[in-house]
Amino acid sequence: MVLPSGLTAGKVIGVHLNYHSRAAQRGRTPTEPSYFLKPTTSLSGGGDIVRPRGTELLAFEAEIAVIIGTRARDVRPEEAARFIGWYAPANDFGLHDFRWADRGSNVMAKGQDGFSPIGPAMPAQGVDPATLHITSTVNGEVRQDATGEDLIFSFAQLIADLARFMTLEPGDVILTGTPAGANVVGPGDVVEVTLEGAGTVTSTVVEAAADLAPYGAMPKATEEARAFATGVTPAPAPAGPAPAAPAAPAAPSRLTPEAEAALRRVSTATLTVQLTRRGIQATFLSGLQPTRRDLGMVGYARTLRYVAIRADVREAMKGTEDAQKRAVESISAGDVLVMEARGETGAGTIGDILAARVLARGGAGIVTDGGVRDTPGVSELDIPTYYKAANASSLWNAHIPLDLDVPVTCAGVLVMPGDVIVGDAEGVVVLPFALAEEIAHAALEVEWREAFALERVKAGESFRGLYPLSEERRGEYENWKATRSEESSR
């Protein structure tokens, strides 16, 4: 473990639920903090995390570790922050196969040797906690991304609360909770937690060399434990007989005009960060190019699935209207036609005539992970179109259009009918409809802040206090934003 010189941790205190993003994922927000204790032998400076044989629910949790610098007892919230000595990146690993045996204590699930790796510490003096930026990656892919602004209970609140009952000594560690995005990892996975300004702690999951001794509690991967480890609490099962199969979903609702306008102003890059902060990864459709970089796209997914060509199936379909034609003729205003083509670029999936028909019916865009025919003609149309490659061959050389309005996987991303589809010059991102309104407004606020920071940095200022925005600069930012909003509305 990396602690400041001369310090030894006497206590390691974990906080159960302390990020709004995580609370939203679990469907509840606590009204007061709750805690658990971890042994100091769980502390490490990174390295191997040993997963016992016969287990499967080892979950990582990126956390900001607060390290006490001055003894604290009976302190008020307004003065508690001065007892913080350092901040550091931490990972609160948990082996949830043992949750059933802990009965709330977390001793077996989270108290194992090395399960609390902590990275380099930075002094807390002069640091605005709201600007602390914590991220986690698994094998290089971002899984969690949050700042101190997302905390439910501030670090000062936690210290004051705990100091009512116990003395916090220099070197004591408080693991202050994890944002949305925590999930299960397995042998070979490399987890990195980074606290901007401090550094990174890296852990590699390895399988135990020997079987777990067969005395005491043994692992059980219950559904409750699985839901907890993956960050999503399942809804309770309804009483009585099993319900009938649900009817086909109704046509999707629409976002408010304000949310749609916000989505037209923000980048897909900003949207992916907002999704990651809510625990949703793999939303950007990689490898697609736009026919028109000057056109943005906001709309609602109408999905079409292509399967591989097979002569007998193709022959049986002759004389009938295929799913591609039905999809085009059923497009409504604001729809985006999203086609799953398995990444196959050996033939086109749409050409200029049908693309023109999508536009004429009010379609907001076209997306395919396959080929597009007649790309010069499609590029002249005022409809954003994203595709993997140009190919003049007819779709029937490689595809059969089979299913309409079903879940599809386009460019490696799951797209549900009715999802909100946003495109810009960089590419396409998928927003779950239930989160799109909230994300639209949050993303626009981020872009305002980044525009403010960029303007100031270009003028010669340091990025510190600007990116991320500190409390000291918030008033200046709000005045700047109000001025720009008035100018843009004229």
Secondary structure, 3 states (H helix, E strand, C coil): CCCCCCCCCCCEEEECCCEHHHHHHHCCCCCCCCEEEECHHHEECCEEEEECCCCCCEECCEEEEEEECCCECCCCHHHHHHHEEEEEEEECCEEHHHHHHHCCCCHHHHCCCCCEEECCCEECCCCCHHHCEEEEEECCEEEEEEEHHHECCCHHHHHHHHCCCCCECCCCEEECCCCCCCCEECCCCEEEEEECCCEEEEEEEEECCCCCCCCCCCCCCCHHHHHHHHCCCCCCCCCCCCCCCCCCCCCCCCCCHHHHHHHHHCCHHHHHHHHHHCCCCCCECCCCEECCCCCCEEEEEEEEEEEECCHHHHHHHCCCCCHHHHHHHCCCCCEEEEEECCCCCCCECCCHHHHHHHHHCCCCEEEECCEECCHHHHHHCCCCEEECEECCCCHHHCEEEEEECCCEEECCEEECCCCEEEECCCCEEEECHHHHHHHHHHHHHHHHHHHHHHHHHHCCCCCCCCCCCCHHHHHHHHHHHHHHHHHHHC
